[in-house]
Every structure is written in structure tokens, then in C-alpha cells.
Amino acid sequence: MQEKIDGFFEQQLYGWDLAGKNYAGLQKVHKRYVALDDEVSIGIQFNPERIYSSAAKVDDKSIRERKCFLCQENLPVQQRWLEFGEEYLILVNPFPIFPRHLTIPVKEHTDQRIAGRMGDMLDLACELDDFIVFYNGPKCGASAPDHFHFQAGNKGFMPLENDFEKFVKTVVDTINGVELLQLENYYRTCLVLEGADRDALVGSFNGLLDRFPVSPDEDEPMLNILVSRNADKWRIFVFPRKLHRPSQYFKEGEERILLSPASVDLGGVLITPREEDYNKLDARIIKDIFEQVTINPQP
């Protein structure tokens, strides 16, 4: 599958003008790092093309009034796909964050809900071993909450991957024989399930999912999830959420910051489509945004 993806990417960048232009544009994207303390650093990317995602209207009315851009019949003429199993398509994301950025929707138009799909996520991470696979909940950064999809980006892009290796981790619990770990002093709660047994990991994740509160008007807890395959083990990173967008998103004038945190942001790279926000973000503001949108970092 990885070899197929490499060839597929080259074909799409050559044969699809929009994708070719935007991936070439990544060479001009600005990026800097902000230290939150002596150990935690957060990347900030100024990426104007991500305005379509950061500013996406995801209220029910707006969704009803637009065509679903993940349904096959609505895909651009130049966009091609690979099939994964019987249910999924693998697409090149035309508005990339990563040098290699995939969107992986199901063929059927069905809501963004993670229940029953962790096994698929693990399988994708196993097949796409150069990628980290991620899921944004319907009110946690998904710009298409009406059509189920994963995304994937190449490994080595987010600080989270190295942070897991170097940070102190507390064993919170054991679920179905799989240890549940928490990264300490990380400014946002990051829970990690690590193991080599696929079925045990699926069961452990389902057990963890049942622990989180669900709002009366929602079908699942607010979560961002990232999965990677390392050697013979998977890692499931779970970021529990309490808010979709921070207060700065809704302010006016110079106080406004157009940042809608999702998996990549919580993984350590904040995506800003406006240059003024890229220049404005500092350690104080970043800590405040994390505190607003994620649950209190306590075991």
C-alpha cells in the first residue's frame, strides 16, 4: 500500500492543477516554534490555504445547504482515489498541512462517529507505515462532520511523536490488558494506549470511550485521536475535549485569532491561515487556548 500511495501522490500532483499548486506552495509556508517551558515546544504554521478548514461553517444549516465535498459524485474531475478495503477511499488532500496529506472517507455518506471504527484506524496505520492516521470529532475540527473520514500525514511532522518518547508517563489504568498512559505536564491531556494486540487495543479504546461524558445533544464524546504504528506496536493518542473553538476565534479586531484546534494542533503544530495570527501567538495565548478547549490535565 505504501508503494501505491507514493505513485498515487506523484500522479495527482502532476495531473491535478490545484493539488500540484498547493503542495508546491508548502515550500513557502512559514513555520516557527514557541517554547511553553523548558521541555514543551509548539510549532506554528502560517498556511493561507487552510482557511477553508479553519473557517469552515459546520452548523447544521450550513451543512444542509452545501454539497458534501467527500462524496464521490462531488469530487473534482481531476481527483482520483485508491480503495482501502471495501468501505474506504484514499484521497490526496488538496489543501495540505503535511508534505504528504491524505483524506480517507467512507464511500457511504454517513456521520462522523468513531464508534466501531477503531479497528479500521489501526489497520490503516499498519498499512500506511510512513503515516500517522488521525480522527477529528464532529465538533473537534472536522470540516465535514456529516461524512465519516480519517486523515493521515507523514510521520516526523508533529512534536507529539518525539514527546511520547521523552516525557514522563503515568500509568492511569489497565484496560483489557492494555496499559493506559498519560503524558505528564503537557498542557493538554494526552492519554495513550500502546500495544501489539489489535483486538485488545480495540476493546481498550471502546472501554475508554465509554468513560468520557457525552453532551445531551451529541452522539459521542468530544475527542481528537491519532494512531501510529511503530515496529510491532500501535499507539493510540487520545485528546479529550470540552470546547470546539476558543474564545479568541469569536472576538473582533486585533483580539481575534482564527484558530480552530484539531488533531494536528493538539499534536503540536498550530495551523494559522492568517499571518497576523501566526505573528500574534505566544506561550501565554497558546496555554490559554489549550486550557479552554481540552479537559483539565489531571489523571
SEPA-59646 format. One record per residue (C-alpha): x negated, y negated, z negated; residue number from 1; residue in three letters. Coordinates in Angstrom, 1 decimal. Layout:
REM SEPA-59646
+--------+--------+--------+---------+------+
:      u :      v :      w : mardren : zase :
+--------+--------+--------+---------+------+
:      X :      Y :      Z :     NUM :  Ala :
...
+--------+--------+--------+---------+------+
END
This chain:
REM SEPA-59646
+--------+--------+--------+---------+------+
:      u :      v :      w : mardren : zase :
+--------+--------+--------+---------+------+
:    0.0 :    0.0 :    0.0 :       1 :  Met :
:   -2.8 :   -2.4 :   -0.8 :       2 :  Gln :
:   -4.3 :   -2.0 :    2.7 :       3 :  Glu :
:   -0.9 :   -2.6 :    4.2 :       4 :  Lys :
:   -0.5 :   -5.8 :    2.2 :       5 :  Ile :
:   -3.8 :   -7.1 :    3.4 :       6 :  Asp :
:   -3.0 :   -6.6 :    7.0 :       7 :  Gly :
:    0.6 :   -7.9 :    6.5 :       8 :  Phe :
:   -0.7 :  -11.1 :    4.9 :       9 :  Phe :
:   -3.0 :  -11.8 :    7.8 :      10 :  Glu :
:   -0.2 :  -11.2 :   10.3 :      11 :  Gln :
:    2.2 :  -13.5 :    8.5 :      12 :  Gln :
:   -0.4 :  -16.3 :    8.1 :      13 :  Leu :
:   -1.2 :  -16.1 :   11.8 :      14 :  Tyr :
:    2.3 :  -15.6 :   13.1 :      15 :  Gly :
:    4.4 :  -17.8 :   10.7 :      16 :  Trp :
:    3.5 :  -21.5 :   11.0 :      17 :  Asp :
:    5.0 :  -22.5 :    7.6 :      18 :  Leu :
:    3.1 :  -19.8 :    5.7 :      19 :  Ala :
:   -0.1 :  -20.4 :    7.6 :      20 :  Gly :
:    0.0 :  -24.2 :    6.8 :      21 :  Lys :
:    0.9 :  -23.8 :    3.1 :      22 :  Asn :
:   -1.8 :  -21.1 :    2.4 :      23 :  Tyr :
:   -4.4 :  -23.3 :    4.2 :      24 :  Ala :
:   -3.2 :  -26.1 :    2.0 :      25 :  Gly :
:   -4.1 :  -24.3 :   -1.1 :      26 :  Leu :
:   -7.7 :  -25.2 :   -0.3 :      27 :  Gln :
:   -6.8 :  -28.8 :   -1.1 :      28 :  Lys :
:   -4.8 :  -28.1 :   -4.2 :      29 :  Val :
:   -6.3 :  -29.8 :   -7.3 :      30 :  His :
:   -6.9 :  -27.8 :  -10.5 :      31 :  Lys :
:   -8.3 :  -28.7 :  -13.9 :      32 :  Arg :
:   -8.4 :  -27.2 :  -17.4 :      33 :  Tyr :
:   -7.2 :  -28.6 :  -20.7 :      34 :  Val :
:   -8.6 :  -27.1 :  -24.0 :      35 :  Ala :
:   -5.8 :  -26.7 :  -26.6 :      36 :  Leu :
:   -8.5 :  -25.7 :  -29.1 :      37 :  Asp :
:  -12.0 :  -24.1 :  -29.0 :      38 :  Asp :
:  -10.6 :  -20.8 :  -27.6 :      39 :  Glu :
:   -7.4 :  -21.6 :  -25.7 :      40 :  Val :
:   -7.6 :  -23.4 :  -22.3 :      41 :  Ser :
:   -4.7 :  -24.0 :  -19.9 :      42 :  Ile :
:   -5.1 :  -24.6 :  -16.2 :      43 :  Gly :
:   -3.1 :  -27.3 :  -14.4 :      44 :  Ile :
:   -2.4 :  -27.1 :  -10.7 :      45 :  Gln :
:   -1.2 :  -30.0 :   -8.6 :      46 :  Phe :
:    0.7 :  -28.3 :   -5.8 :      47 :  Asn :
:    3.2 :  -30.5 :   -4.0 :      48 :  Pro :
:    4.9 :  -27.7 :   -2.0 :      49 :  Glu :
:    6.1 :  -26.2 :   -5.3 :      50 :  Arg :
:    8.6 :  -29.0 :   -5.6 :      51 :  Ile :
:   11.2 :  -26.6 :   -4.1 :      52 :  Tyr :
:   10.9 :  -24.3 :   -7.0 :      53 :  Ser :
:   10.2 :  -26.7 :   -9.9 :      54 :  Ser :
:   13.2 :  -28.9 :   -9.0 :      55 :  Ala :
:   15.5 :  -26.1 :   -7.8 :      56 :  Ala :
:   19.1 :  -26.6 :   -8.8 :      57 :  Lys :
:   20.1 :  -23.3 :  -10.5 :      58 :  Val :
:   23.5 :  -24.3 :  -11.8 :      59 :  Asp :
:   26.5 :  -22.2 :  -10.7 :      60 :  Asp :
:   27.9 :  -24.8 :   -8.4 :      61 :  Lys :
:   24.6 :  -25.4 :   -6.5 :      62 :  Ser :
:   24.0 :  -21.7 :   -6.1 :      63 :  Ile :
:   27.5 :  -21.1 :   -4.7 :      64 :  Arg :
:   27.0 :  -24.0 :   -2.2 :      65 :  Glu :
:   23.8 :  -22.8 :   -0.6 :      66 :  Arg :
:   22.8 :  -19.7 :    1.4 :      67 :  Lys :
:   20.7 :  -17.2 :   -0.5 :      68 :  Cys :
:   17.2 :  -17.5 :    0.8 :      69 :  Phe :
:   16.3 :  -13.9 :   -0.3 :      70 :  Leu :
:   19.0 :  -12.1 :    1.7 :      71 :  Cys :
:   17.6 :  -10.5 :    4.8 :      72 :  Gln :
:   20.1 :  -12.2 :    7.1 :      73 :  Glu :
:   19.0 :  -15.6 :    5.9 :      74 :  Asn :
:   15.2 :  -15.1 :    6.2 :      75 :  Leu :
:   13.3 :  -17.3 :    8.6 :      76 :  Pro :
:   12.9 :  -15.8 :   12.1 :      77 :  Val :
:    9.1 :  -15.6 :   11.7 :      78 :  Gln :
:    9.3 :  -14.0 :    8.3 :      79 :  Gln :
:    8.6 :  -10.2 :    8.2 :      80 :  Arg :
:    8.7 :   -7.7 :    5.4 :      81 :  Trp :
:    7.4 :   -4.4 :    4.2 :      82 :  Leu :
:    9.6 :   -1.9 :    2.4 :      83 :  Glu :
:    8.9 :   -0.6 :   -1.1 :      84 :  Phe :
:   10.9 :    2.5 :   -1.8 :      85 :  Gly :
:   14.5 :    2.4 :   -0.7 :      86 :  Glu :
:   15.5 :   -0.7 :   -2.5 :      87 :  Glu :
:   12.9 :   -3.4 :   -2.3 :      88 :  Tyr :
:   11.3 :   -5.7 :    0.4 :      89 :  Leu :
:    7.9 :   -7.2 :    0.1 :      90 :  Ile :
:    7.7 :  -10.7 :    1.5 :      91 :  Leu :
:    4.9 :  -13.3 :    1.8 :      92 :  Val :
:    5.9 :  -16.3 :   -0.4 :      93 :  Asn :
:    5.7 :  -19.3 :    1.9 :      94 :  Pro :
:    5.3 :  -21.7 :   -1.0 :      95 :  Phe :
:    2.3 :  -20.2 :   -2.7 :      96 :  Pro :
:    0.7 :  -20.7 :   -6.1 :      97 :  Ile :
:   -1.9 :  -17.8 :   -5.6 :      98 :  Phe :
:   -4.2 :  -17.2 :   -2.7 :      99 :  Pro :
:   -2.0 :  -14.1 :   -2.2 :     100 :  Arg :
:    1.5 :  -14.6 :   -3.4 :     101 :  His :
:    4.4 :  -12.1 :   -2.8 :     102 :  Leu :
:    8.1 :  -12.2 :   -3.4 :     103 :  Thr :
:    9.7 :   -8.8 :   -3.9 :     104 :  Ile :
:   13.5 :   -8.9 :   -3.7 :     105 :  Pro :
:   16.0 :   -6.1 :   -3.7 :     106 :  Val :
:   17.9 :   -5.6 :   -0.4 :     107 :  Lys :
:   21.3 :   -6.0 :   -2.0 :     108 :  Glu :
:   22.4 :   -9.4 :   -3.2 :     109 :  His :
:   22.7 :   -8.8 :   -7.0 :     110 :  Thr :
:   21.9 :  -10.9 :  -10.0 :     111 :  Asp :
:   18.5 :  -11.4 :  -11.6 :     112 :  Gln :
:   18.6 :   -8.9 :  -14.5 :     113 :  Arg :
:   15.7 :   -6.9 :  -15.8 :     114 :  Ile :
:   17.7 :   -4.1 :  -17.5 :     115 :  Ala :
:   17.0 :   -0.8 :  -15.8 :     116 :  Gly :
:   14.2 :   -2.2 :  -13.6 :     117 :  Arg :
:   11.0 :   -1.9 :  -15.7 :     118 :  Met :
:   10.1 :    1.4 :  -14.1 :     119 :  Gly :
:   10.1 :   -0.3 :  -10.7 :     120 :  Asp :
:    7.9 :   -3.1 :  -12.1 :     121 :  Met :
:    5.4 :   -0.5 :  -13.4 :     122 :  Leu :
:    5.4 :    1.3 :  -10.0 :     123 :  Asp :
:    4.8 :   -2.0 :   -8.2 :     124 :  Leu :
:    1.9 :   -2.9 :  -10.5 :     125 :  Ala :
:    0.4 :    0.6 :   -9.8 :     126 :  Cys :
:    0.7 :    0.4 :   -6.1 :     127 :  Glu :
:   -0.4 :   -3.3 :   -5.8 :     128 :  Leu :
:   -3.5 :   -2.8 :   -7.9 :     129 :  Asp :
:   -5.1 :   -6.1 :   -6.8 :     130 :  Asp :
:   -2.0 :   -8.0 :   -8.1 :     131 :  Phe :
:   -0.2 :   -8.8 :  -11.3 :     132 :  Ile :
:    3.6 :   -8.5 :  -11.0 :     133 :  Val :
:    5.9 :  -10.9 :  -12.8 :     134 :  Phe :
:    9.6 :  -11.5 :  -13.5 :     135 :  Tyr :
:   11.3 :  -14.8 :  -14.3 :     136 :  Asn :
:   14.6 :  -14.5 :  -16.1 :     137 :  Gly :
:   17.6 :  -16.3 :  -14.6 :     138 :  Pro :
:   17.1 :  -19.3 :  -16.9 :     139 :  Lys :
:   13.3 :  -18.9 :  -17.3 :     140 :  Cys :
:   12.1 :  -20.2 :  -14.0 :     141 :  Gly :
:   13.8 :  -18.1 :  -11.4 :     142 :  Ala :
:   14.8 :  -20.3 :   -8.4 :     143 :  Ser :
:   17.1 :  -17.6 :   -7.1 :     144 :  Ala :
:   18.9 :  -16.3 :  -10.2 :     145 :  Pro :
:   21.6 :  -14.8 :   -8.0 :     146 :  Asp :
:   19.3 :  -12.4 :   -6.2 :     147 :  His :
:   17.1 :  -10.0 :   -8.1 :     148 :  Phe :
:   13.4 :  -10.3 :   -7.3 :     149 :  His :
:    9.9 :   -9.8 :   -8.7 :     150 :  Phe :
:    6.9 :  -11.8 :   -7.7 :     151 :  Gln :
:    3.2 :  -10.9 :   -7.5 :     152 :  Ala :
:    0.0 :  -12.8 :   -7.4 :     153 :  Gly :
:   -3.6 :  -11.7 :   -7.2 :     154 :  Asn :
:   -5.4 :  -10.8 :  -10.4 :     155 :  Lys :
:   -8.0 :  -13.2 :  -11.9 :     156 :  Gly :
:   -5.9 :  -16.3 :  -11.4 :     157 :  Phe :
:   -4.3 :  -16.7 :  -14.8 :     158 :  Met :
:   -6.3 :  -17.1 :  -18.1 :     159 :  Pro :
:   -3.9 :  -14.6 :  -19.7 :     160 :  Leu :
:   -5.7 :  -11.6 :  -18.2 :     161 :  Glu :
:   -9.1 :  -12.6 :  -19.9 :     162 :  Asn :
:   -7.4 :  -13.9 :  -23.0 :     163 :  Asp :
:   -6.0 :  -10.5 :  -23.7 :     164 :  Phe :
:   -9.5 :   -9.1 :  -23.9 :     165 :  Glu :
:  -11.0 :  -11.7 :  -26.2 :     166 :  Lys :
:   -8.1 :  -12.7 :  -28.5 :     167 :  Phe :
:   -7.3 :  -11.1 :  -31.8 :     168 :  Val :
:   -4.3 :   -8.9 :  -31.5 :     169 :  Lys :
:   -1.9 :   -7.8 :  -34.3 :     170 :  Thr :
:   -0.1 :   -4.5 :  -34.2 :     171 :  Val :
:    3.5 :   -5.6 :  -34.7 :     172 :  Val :
:    5.2 :   -2.2 :  -34.3 :     173 :  Asp :
:    5.1 :    1.2 :  -32.6 :     174 :  Thr :
:    7.9 :    1.9 :  -30.2 :     175 :  Ile :
:    8.3 :    5.4 :  -28.7 :     176 :  Asn :
:    4.7 :    6.0 :  -29.5 :     177 :  Gly :
:    3.5 :    2.8 :  -27.7 :     178 :  Val :
:    1.9 :    0.0 :  -29.8 :     179 :  Glu :
:    3.5 :   -3.4 :  -29.6 :     180 :  Leu :
:    0.8 :   -6.1 :  -29.9 :     181 :  Leu :
:    0.9 :   -9.8 :  -30.4 :     182 :  Gln :
:   -1.8 :  -12.3 :  -29.4 :     183 :  Leu :
:   -2.7 :  -14.5 :  -32.4 :     184 :  Glu :
:   -3.0 :  -18.3 :  -32.3 :     185 :  Asn :
:   -1.9 :  -18.5 :  -28.7 :     186 :  Tyr :
:    0.6 :  -21.4 :  -28.9 :     187 :  Tyr :
:    3.4 :  -19.3 :  -27.4 :     188 :  Arg :
:    4.5 :  -15.9 :  -28.5 :     189 :  Thr :
:    2.9 :  -13.3 :  -26.3 :     190 :  Cys :
:    3.9 :   -9.7 :  -27.0 :     191 :  Leu :
:    2.1 :   -6.9 :  -25.2 :     192 :  Val :
:    3.0 :   -3.2 :  -24.6 :     193 :  Leu :
:    0.0 :   -1.2 :  -23.4 :     194 :  Glu :
:   -0.1 :    2.5 :  -22.4 :     195 :  Gly :
:   -0.7 :    5.1 :  -19.8 :     196 :  Ala :
:    2.7 :    6.9 :  -20.1 :     197 :  Asp :
:    5.2 :    5.3 :  -17.7 :     198 :  Arg :
:    8.3 :    6.8 :  -19.3 :     199 :  Asp :
:    7.2 :    5.9 :  -22.8 :     200 :  Ala :
:    6.5 :    2.3 :  -21.7 :     201 :  Leu :
:    9.9 :    2.0 :  -20.1 :     202 :  Val :
:   11.5 :    3.3 :  -23.3 :     203 :  Gly :
:    9.4 :    1.0 :  -25.4 :     204 :  Ser :
:   10.3 :   -2.0 :  -23.3 :     205 :  Phe :
:   14.0 :   -1.2 :  -23.5 :     206 :  Asn :
:   13.7 :   -0.9 :  -27.2 :     207 :  Gly :
:   12.0 :   -4.3 :  -27.4 :     208 :  Leu :
:   14.6 :   -5.8 :  -25.1 :     209 :  Leu :
:   17.4 :   -4.8 :  -27.5 :     210 :  Asp :
:   15.7 :   -6.7 :  -30.3 :     211 :  Arg :
:   16.0 :  -10.2 :  -28.7 :     212 :  Phe :
:   19.1 :  -12.3 :  -29.2 :     213 :  Pro :
:   21.4 :  -12.9 :  -26.3 :     214 :  Val :
:   23.4 :  -16.1 :  -25.9 :     215 :  Ser :
:   27.2 :  -15.6 :  -25.7 :     216 :  Pro :
:   27.3 :  -16.8 :  -22.1 :     217 :  Asp :
:   24.3 :  -14.7 :  -20.9 :     218 :  Glu :
:   23.7 :  -11.1 :  -20.0 :     219 :  Asp :
:   20.1 :  -10.8 :  -21.1 :     220 :  Glu :
:   17.6 :  -12.5 :  -23.5 :     221 :  Pro :
:   15.5 :  -15.3 :  -22.1 :     222 :  Met :
:   12.2 :  -13.8 :  -21.1 :     223 :  Leu :
:    9.2 :  -14.0 :  -18.8 :     224 :  Asn :
:    7.4 :  -10.8 :  -18.1 :     225 :  Ile :
:    4.1 :  -10.0 :  -16.4 :     226 :  Leu :
:    2.8 :   -6.5 :  -15.7 :     227 :  Val :
:   -0.7 :   -5.4 :  -14.7 :     228 :  Ser :
:   -2.3 :   -2.0 :  -14.1 :     229 :  Arg :
:   -5.9 :   -1.8 :  -15.5 :     230 :  Asn :
:   -7.8 :    1.5 :  -15.0 :     231 :  Ala :
:   -5.3 :    4.2 :  -16.2 :     232 :  Asp :
:   -3.1 :    1.9 :  -18.3 :     233 :  Lys :
:   -0.4 :   -0.7 :  -17.8 :     234 :  Trp :
:    0.0 :   -3.9 :  -19.8 :     235 :  Arg :
:    3.5 :   -5.4 :  -20.1 :     236 :  Ile :
:    3.2 :   -9.1 :  -21.3 :     237 :  Phe :
:    6.5 :  -10.4 :  -22.7 :     238 :  Val :
:    7.1 :  -14.1 :  -23.4 :     239 :  Phe :
:   10.4 :  -14.6 :  -25.3 :     240 :  Pro :
:   12.1 :  -17.9 :  -24.5 :     241 :  Arg :
:   14.5 :  -20.3 :  -26.2 :     242 :  Lys :
:   14.8 :  -23.0 :  -23.6 :     243 :  Leu :
:   14.8 :  -23.2 :  -19.8 :     244 :  His :
:   13.2 :  -26.6 :  -19.4 :     245 :  Arg :
:   11.6 :  -29.0 :  -21.9 :     246 :  Pro :
:   13.0 :  -32.4 :  -22.8 :     247 :  Ser :
:   10.4 :  -34.2 :  -20.6 :     248 :  Gln :
:   12.0 :  -32.7 :  -17.5 :     249 :  Tyr :
:   15.1 :  -34.7 :  -18.0 :     250 :  Phe :
:   13.6 :  -38.0 :  -19.0 :     251 :  Lys :
:   13.3 :  -41.0 :  -16.7 :     252 :  Glu :
:   10.5 :  -43.2 :  -15.6 :     253 :  Gly :
:    7.0 :  -42.6 :  -16.9 :     254 :  Glu :
:    8.1 :  -40.3 :  -19.6 :     255 :  Glu :
:    9.4 :  -37.7 :  -17.1 :     256 :  Arg :
:    7.3 :  -34.6 :  -16.4 :     257 :  Ile :
:    8.7 :  -32.3 :  -13.6 :     258 :  Leu :
:    7.5 :  -29.1 :  -15.2 :     259 :  Leu :
:    9.8 :  -26.0 :  -15.3 :     260 :  Ser :
:    7.8 :  -23.3 :  -17.1 :     261 :  Pro :
:    7.9 :  -19.8 :  -15.8 :     262 :  Ala :
:    5.7 :  -16.7 :  -15.9 :     263 :  Ser :
:    2.6 :  -18.3 :  -14.3 :     264 :  Val :
:    2.8 :  -21.3 :  -16.6 :     265 :  Asp :
:    3.0 :  -19.2 :  -19.7 :     266 :  Leu :
:    0.2 :  -17.0 :  -18.2 :     267 :  Gly :
:   -2.0 :  -20.1 :  -18.5 :     268 :  Gly :
:   -1.6 :  -22.2 :  -15.3 :     269 :  Val :
:    0.9 :  -25.1 :  -15.3 :     270 :  Leu :
:    2.3 :  -25.8 :  -11.9 :     271 :  Ile :
:    2.9 :  -29.5 :  -11.2 :     272 :  Thr :
:    4.4 :  -30.6 :   -7.9 :     273 :  Pro :
:    3.8 :  -34.3 :   -8.7 :     274 :  Arg :
:    0.4 :  -35.9 :   -9.0 :     275 :  Glu :
:    1.5 :  -38.2 :  -11.8 :     276 :  Glu :
:    2.4 :  -35.2 :  -14.0 :     277 :  Asp :
:   -0.9 :  -33.5 :  -13.1 :     278 :  Tyr :
:   -2.8 :  -36.5 :  -14.4 :     279 :  Asn :
:   -0.5 :  -37.0 :  -17.4 :     280 :  Lys :
:   -0.6 :  -33.6 :  -19.1 :     281 :  Leu :
:   -2.9 :  -33.3 :  -22.1 :     282 :  Asp :
:   -3.3 :  -30.9 :  -25.0 :     283 :  Ala :
:   -0.6 :  -32.7 :  -27.1 :     284 :  Arg :
:    2.0 :  -32.6 :  -24.4 :     285 :  Ile :
:    1.3 :  -29.0 :  -23.4 :     286 :  Ile :
:    1.5 :  -27.8 :  -27.0 :     287 :  Lys :
:    4.8 :  -29.7 :  -27.3 :     288 :  Asp :
:    6.2 :  -28.1 :  -24.1 :     289 :  Ile :
:    5.2 :  -24.6 :  -25.2 :     290 :  Phe :
:    6.8 :  -25.2 :  -28.6 :     291 :  Glu :
:   10.1 :  -26.3 :  -27.0 :     292 :  Gln :
:   10.5 :  -23.5 :  -24.5 :     293 :  Val :
:    9.1 :  -20.5 :  -26.3 :     294 :  Thr :
:   10.0 :  -19.0 :  -29.7 :     295 :  Ile :
:    8.0 :  -19.8 :  -32.7 :     296 :  Asn :
:    4.8 :  -17.8 :  -32.5 :     297 :  Pro :
:    5.3 :  -15.6 :  -35.5 :     298 :  Gln :
:    5.2 :  -11.7 :  -35.5 :     299 :  Pro :
+--------+--------+--------+---------+------+
END
